[in-house]
Amino acid sequence: MTSATADVEAVEDGALVRPEPPPNRRNLVGNLVRYRWLFLLLAPGVLYFVLFRFWPMYGAQIAFRNYIPFLGIEGSEWVGWAHFESFFSNPDFPRILGNTLILAALGLFIAFPLTIVLALLLNEVRLQILKRTVQTLVYIPHFLSWTVVVSLTGLLFAVGNGPLWTAINDLLSTNTNFLADPDWFRPLILLQTVWKSTGWGTIIFLAALASVDQEQYEAAIIDGAGRWQRVWHVTLPAIRSTIVVLLILQTGNVLDTGFEQIYLMSNALNRSVADVFDTYVYFTGIQQGAYSYSTAVGLAKAIVGLILIFGTNALAKKMKQPGIF
């Protein structure tokens, strides 16, 4: 049957046969009908992303305009790359970039590996009641807001009567105000991040560890492998793909150090090391009203994150590791 007569009934064995619709169209309509209730449940999530993730991207064009609120987006003057050039030539740019990269490196090279280490330690616990108790205890900090975490930090390191302030100063024979000392800002941020996020991050790794074939451990034991050798040669290779995927996602957020934690921990005395892209966007965009300039900063940060995701994903593929796409 030719394309010209594709829609004409054909004769096969003396009977008229109506041509079926293309497979792709038939499958699509059939799936929509068959899984209509699942698609209905999916609709609120899709609507959320359309309204709050994709539609706001229309406003990103103000990064290329001299945006004036009462003129609107379309009525504001188009200035092209002027705001980006102004940001990259700003004397504050090297300091903000350095602060952001240092905090990101602390999270990537210390906090992230600690999550894997904690998951491996929990996986080695054989007493189930102890394992579940420890898991519950390390999960709890995740559900505390950064406001509560920073408040607890302020109580522990309060000058004069904070228990940790007293203990550390007595140990070092100093009289340091840890909350205002720029040298202590990054260690405190790292400690907060590790305490709040490490336990929750083990969930994915524990799920991956649960799928490891137990026969591999038995074979390793028969071969005389000790516990550390089993971890190195069986456990870690089994969760390598999970580690790579999470590392790619973590790399994409390398410039996203978080606003709330940094903002609450910063003050006039440690501002030199506390200013990062997120707080800089807030101060310039909200407090100073430089909407176009702050949007350009945020857009540049997002583009860098996107490039890092694609780059690390391509690097993972070249190393014969599964990526995220």
C-alpha positions in Angstrom: 0.0 0.0 0.0 1.5 3.4 -1.1 1.3 6.6 0.9 -1.3 8.0 -1.5 -3.7 5.2 -0.6 -2.7 4.9 3.1 -6.1 6.0 4.3 -8.1 3.9 1.8 -9.5 0.6 2.9 -7.4 -2.3 1.7 -8.6 -5.7 0.5 -7.0 -8.7 2.2 -8.3 -12.3 1.5 -11.5 -10.8 0.1 -12.3 -8.7 3.2 -12.1 -5.0 3.6 -9.5 -4.0 6.2 -9.4 -0.4 7.5 -5.7 0.7 8.2 -4.9 1.2 11.8 -3.6 4.6 13.1 0.1 5.0 13.5 1.6 3.1 16.5 2.8 6.2 18.3 -0.5 8.0 18.1 -2.4 4.8 19.1 -0.1 4.2 22.1 -0.4 7.8 23.2 -4.2 7.9 23.1 -4.3 4.4 24.7 -2.0 5.4 27.6 -3.9 8.6 28.2 -7.1 6.7 28.6 -5.6 3.8 30.5 -3.7 5.9 33.0 -6.0 8.8 33.1 -6.2 8.8 36.9 -2.4 8.8 37.2 -2.2 11.7 34.8 -4.8 13.5 36.9 -2.7 13.0 40.0 0.4 14.2 38.1 -1.4 17.4 37.0 -0.9 19.5 40.2 2.9 18.8 40.1 3.1 19.8 36.4 1.0 22.9 37.1 3.3 23.8 40.0 6.4 23.6 37.8 4.7 25.5 35.0 3.6 28.4 37.2 6.5 28.7 39.6 9.5 27.3 37.6 9.0 27.9 33.9 6.7 30.9 33.7 8.9 33.1 36.0 11.7 32.5 33.5 9.9 35.1 31.3 11.0 37.7 33.9 14.7 36.8 33.5 14.9 39.1 30.5 15.0 42.1 32.9 18.7 41.1 33.3 19.1 42.6 29.8 17.0 45.7 30.4 17.2 48.7 32.6 14.1 47.6 34.5 11.8 50.2 35.9 8.8 48.7 37.7 6.1 51.3 36.7 7.2 50.9 33.0 6.9 47.1 33.1 9.3 44.6 31.5 8.4 45.4 27.9 8.5 49.2 28.5 11.9 49.2 30.1 15.0 50.0 28.0 17.0 47.2 26.5 20.7 47.4 27.5 22.0 44.0 26.5 25.0 42.8 28.4 25.6 46.0 30.4 24.6 44.6 33.8 26.8 41.5 33.3 29.8 43.6 32.3 29.1 45.8 35.4 29.1 42.8 37.7 32.2 41.2 36.3 34.1 44.4 36.5 32.9 45.2 40.0 35.7 45.2 42.6 33.5 43.1 44.9 33.3 40.3 42.3 36.6 38.5 43.1 35.8 38.5 46.9 32.3 37.2 46.4 33.4 34.6 44.0 36.2 33.4 46.3 33.8 33.3 49.3 31.3 31.3 47.4 33.8 28.8 46.0 35.5 28.2 49.3 32.2 27.4 51.0 31.2 25.2 48.0 34.5 23.4 48.2 34.0 22.7 51.9 30.6 21.2 51.2 31.8 19.2 48.2 35.0 17.8 49.6 34.1 17.4 53.3 30.4 17.3 53.9 29.6 15.1 50.9 32.2 12.4 51.6 31.1 12.4 55.3 27.6 11.4 54.1 29.1 8.4 52.3 31.2 7.5 55.4 28.2 7.7 57.7 26.1 5.5 55.4 28.9 2.9 55.3 29.2 2.9 59.1 25.4 2.5 59.5 25.4 -0.3 57.0 28.0 -2.2 59.1 25.8 -2.1 62.2 24.2 -5.5 62.6 22.0 -4.8 65.7 18.9 -3.5 64.0 17.5 -1.6 67.0 20.8 0.3 67.4 20.9 1.0 63.7 17.4 2.4 63.6 18.0 4.5 66.7 21.1 6.1 65.3 19.4 6.7 62.0 16.5 8.4 63.7 18.9 10.6 65.7 20.9 11.7 62.7 17.7 12.4 60.6 16.2 14.8 63.2 18.4 17.8 62.5 17.3 17.9 58.9 13.7 18.9 60.0 15.0 21.9 61.9 14.9 25.2 60.1 18.1 27.2 59.6 16.7 29.8 62.0 16.6 27.2 64.8 20.1 25.9 63.9 21.6 29.4 63.9 19.8 30.1 67.2 21.3 27.0 68.8 24.7 28.0 67.5 24.3 31.4 69.1 23.5 29.9 72.4 26.4 27.4 72.3 28.9 30.1 71.3 27.5 33.0 73.2 30.2 35.3 74.6 30.6 34.8 78.4 28.3 31.9 79.0 28.1 29.7 75.9 29.2 26.1 76.8 31.3 25.7 73.6 32.6 29.2 73.9 33.8 28.5 77.4 35.3 25.1 76.6 37.2 26.1 73.4 38.5 29.3 74.9 39.7 27.5 78.0 41.3 24.9 75.8 43.1 27.4 73.6 43.6 30.0 76.3 42.0 32.7 74.2 39.0 35.0 74.4 37.6 34.7 70.9 34.1 35.8 69.8 33.5 32.9 67.4 30.3 34.4 66.0 32.0 37.6 64.9 35.5 36.4 64.1 35.9 36.0 60.2 38.4 33.1 60.8 35.7 31.1 62.5 32.8 31.9 60.1 33.6 29.1 57.6 34.2 26.4 60.2 30.9 27.2 61.9 29.1 27.1 58.5 30.7 23.7 57.8 29.8 22.3 61.2 26.2 23.4 60.8 25.9 21.9 57.4 27.4 18.6 58.5 25.2 18.4 61.6 22.0 19.3 59.7 22.4 17.5 56.4 24.7 14.5 56.7 22.2 12.2 58.3 19.5 12.9 55.8 21.9 12.5 52.9 22.5 8.9 53.9 19.0 7.8 52.9 19.9 7.4 49.2 23.2 5.6 50.0 21.5 3.2 52.4 18.9 2.4 49.8 21.7 1.7 47.3 23.6 -0.4 49.8 20.4 -2.5 50.5 20.5 -3.6 46.9 24.1 -5.0 47.0 24.2 -8.7 46.3 25.0 -10.5 49.6 26.6 -13.4 47.6 29.4 -11.0 46.8 30.1 -10.5 50.5 30.0 -14.2 51.1 32.5 -14.8 48.2 34.8 -12.1 49.6 34.7 -13.7 53.0 35.6 -17.1 51.5 38.5 -15.5 49.7 39.8 -14.2 53.1 38.8 -10.5 52.7 38.5 -8.5 55.9 35.8 -6.0 56.7 37.7 -3.1 55.2 38.6 -5.0 52.1 34.9 -5.9 51.6 34.0 -2.3 51.9 36.6 -1.2 49.4 36.2 -4.0 46.8 32.5 -4.8 47.1 30.5 -2.0 48.8 32.0 1.1 47.2 32.0 -0.3 43.6 28.3 -1.3 44.1 27.3 2.2 44.9 29.7 4.0 42.6 26.9 5.0 40.1 24.9 6.5 43.0 27.9 8.5 44.1 28.6 9.8 40.6 25.0 10.9 40.1 24.8 12.7 43.4 28.2 14.3 42.8 27.0 15.6 39.4 24.0 17.2 41.1 26.2 18.6 43.9 28.5 20.1 41.3 25.7 21.8 39.6 24.8 23.6 42.9 28.4 24.6 43.6 27.6 28.3 43.5 24.3 27.8 45.4 25.6 28.1 49.0 22.2 28.8 50.4 20.8 32.2 51.4 19.1 31.7 54.8 22.1 30.1 56.6 24.6 32.6 55.4 22.4 35.6 55.9 21.6 34.6 59.5 25.2 33.8 60.4 26.6 37.0 58.8 27.2 40.3 60.6 29.1 43.5 60.2 32.3 42.0 61.6 32.5 38.9 59.4 30.9 40.4 56.2 34.3 40.2 54.4 34.1 36.4 54.3 30.3 36.0 54.5 29.2 37.7 51.3 28.3 35.1 48.7 26.3 35.3 45.5 23.0 34.6 47.2 23.3 37.3 49.8 24.8 39.7 47.3 21.7 39.3 45.1 19.5 40.0 48.1 21.3 43.1 49.2 21.6 44.7 45.7 18.2 43.6 44.5 15.9 43.9 47.5 17.6 46.5 49.7 19.1 48.7 47.0 16.4 48.2 44.3 18.8 47.2 41.6 16.5 44.6 40.1 18.1 44.2 36.7 21.6 44.1 38.1 20.7 41.5 40.7 18.8 39.4 38.1 21.9 39.4 35.9 24.0 38.1 38.9 21.5 35.4 39.6 21.2 34.4 35.9 25.0 34.2 35.6 25.1 31.9 38.6 22.4 29.7 37.2 24.1 29.4 33.8 27.4 28.5 35.4 25.6 25.8 37.4 24.0 24.4 34.2 27.4 24.3 32.5 28.9 22.5 35.4 26.1 19.9 35.3 26.6 19.2 31.6 30.4 19.2 32.0 30.5 16.8 34.9 27.9 14.6 33.3 30.0 14.4 30.1 33.1 13.7 32.2 31.3 10.9 34.0 30.3 9.3 30.6 33.9 9.5 29.4 34.9 7.6 32.5 32.3 4.9 31.7 30.1 5.9 34.6 26.3 6.5 34.3 25.3 10.1 34.3 22.0 11.8 35.0 21.0 12.0 31.3 
